[in-house]
Amino acid sequence: MKKSAAVRRHLPTSPFKARIEAPPKHFAVGDRVTHDTYGLGRAIGVEGDIAVLVDFGSRQERITQPYTAMFKL
C-alpha cells in the first residue's frame, strides 16, 4: 500500500522560501512569440489552453502546454 505525499502549506513566519508557481501562459491568435528552439514566430491558431499553432517562417509547429520554452513578446 502506497501513501500519497501530503500537501504542506506554507506558513508566513517560516524561514524557508515558499514554492511560488508561475501563472499559466495564455496566447492569442496574432501574438508574436519567441521559442528557445524555433526562434521568432506568430501564433496562427489556439486550441484553448491545450496547444498553440505557431508559424516560425520556415515551418509551423504545434506547441503544447506547459509552454516552458515559449514566451510572448
Secondary structure, 3 states (H helix, E strand, C coil): CCCCCCCCCCCCCCCCCCCCCCCCCCCCCCCEEEECCCEEEEEEEEECCCEEEEECCCCEEEEECCCCCEEEC
